[in-house]
Amino acid sequence: MSSETAHAAARPEEPTESALATARRQLARAAGELDIDPNVVERLRHPAKVHEVTVPIERDDGTVEVFSGYRAQHDSVRGPYKGGLRFHPGVTRDESVGLAMWMTWKCAVMDLPFGGAKGGVVVDPKSLSDAEMERLTRRFTEEVRAAIGPNQDIPAPDMGTDAQTMAWIMDAYSMQEGETIPGVVTGKPPVVGGSYGRETAPGRSVAIVTREACDYYDRSLAETTVGVQGFGSVGASAARLLDEWGATVVAVSDVNGAVYDPGGLDPAAIPAHDEEPEAVTGVDGEALSNEELLELDVDVLVPAAVGNVITEENANDVRADIVVEGANGPTTFGADAVLEERGVPVIPDILANAGGVTVSYFEWLQDINRRSWSLDRVNEELDAEMRTAWNAVREEVDARGVTWRDAAYVVALSRLAEAHEARGLWP
Ligand code: NAD
């Protein structure tokens, strides 16, 4: 399974309230800050389209099983729909719509020419053989073929799907369209048009945003201690880069617990989740629980494992000066209010981990232009895009005195509202 997937017993990304309720609440909060047409806000409360399909496949034993699938397309005012495709038993229509709305905000805050989408198939991928996974992927692709495409809607990996799944989608789509169309999906293997640097991009953006946040709050990275919860694709990449840039990573964790060394760990020497799963607790250092890691007296805390780990119950015990959200939704709504009251800045997920969708955009550009970029170019352009987005959000923080989360949503909504107003309502 790729590092782009997040497996856990619980739904890692599901906030305590539904994804749809969260997305609508954030929309209402940002709208309250802005003088925008309420008719535009009303349009953004609803998805443009939700495709619901049934996906019959032949199991290896010859029986036929029928699965349900969805593709929610929220808003395309700024460009084609973009968002992940997950294979998970908990996929629902409403969850797909809510997560599609999050993608709209994320693409807009990064100023990418995309709107938001999300989808999936209601299935436990562990219950399928590789051949069954391939048949399910190809048939799902055929069922949604008319709705996707490089100029319409571009899926990407998510929970339960990976680079191989994207390669199958690209192949199924291309075979039916009669030409090779790599730009229909991102997160592919580089050999069929995937981008270098895609896997490490979300962690890299977390590190870049941490660097900018330290600069904003007048701390040098050399004097900054960092605790990282989750040593997977996002957490390990972020920890390694921050260490490389001079910060001291004092604690990291996986699902089994944390390791702490006040003198600093060597993140490059600790195996990440996809290199050797759950190896963190074997590392030399003081053993802590995941809960204790969240309460360490560090300068920066990066929750990069699962959602809903900073809650109303433990937010008062968080001693970090800055929280940078690596995971999706690690801070609950209640915890957000506690941290705001305590003056602890929380750099939100839609900005901090947006390196993933940004390098997906780079992959789409490379596919369309039939020209691949070097890893150095990807990383340089990602740095530039992250700094631009950071500065746009920072300006709103400075001008309005709002939280970083509210500022990010204000930036996103202003761009969406302006685009809707410019295009108007058809017909
Ligand atoms: P991953 O599967 O590569 O790694 C997850 C890590 O968290 C592992 O070390 C695992 O042991 C640990 N973990 C799992 N459950 C835990 C728990 N309950 N407490 C503490 N640690 C736990 O996952 P990832 O791809 O790094 O994703 C992590 C988070 O970042 C998820 O919320 C994901 O949605 C989000 N995210 C991922 C990407 C991406 O492209 N990989 C992009 C944006 C956001």
Residues whose N, C-alpha, C, O or C-beta is under 5 A from the ligand:
A	BS01	NAD	S3 E4 T5 A6 H7 A8 E13 P202 G230 F231 G232 S233 V234 G235 S253 D254 V255 H273 N290 A304 A305 V306 G307 G326 A327 N328 N353 G356
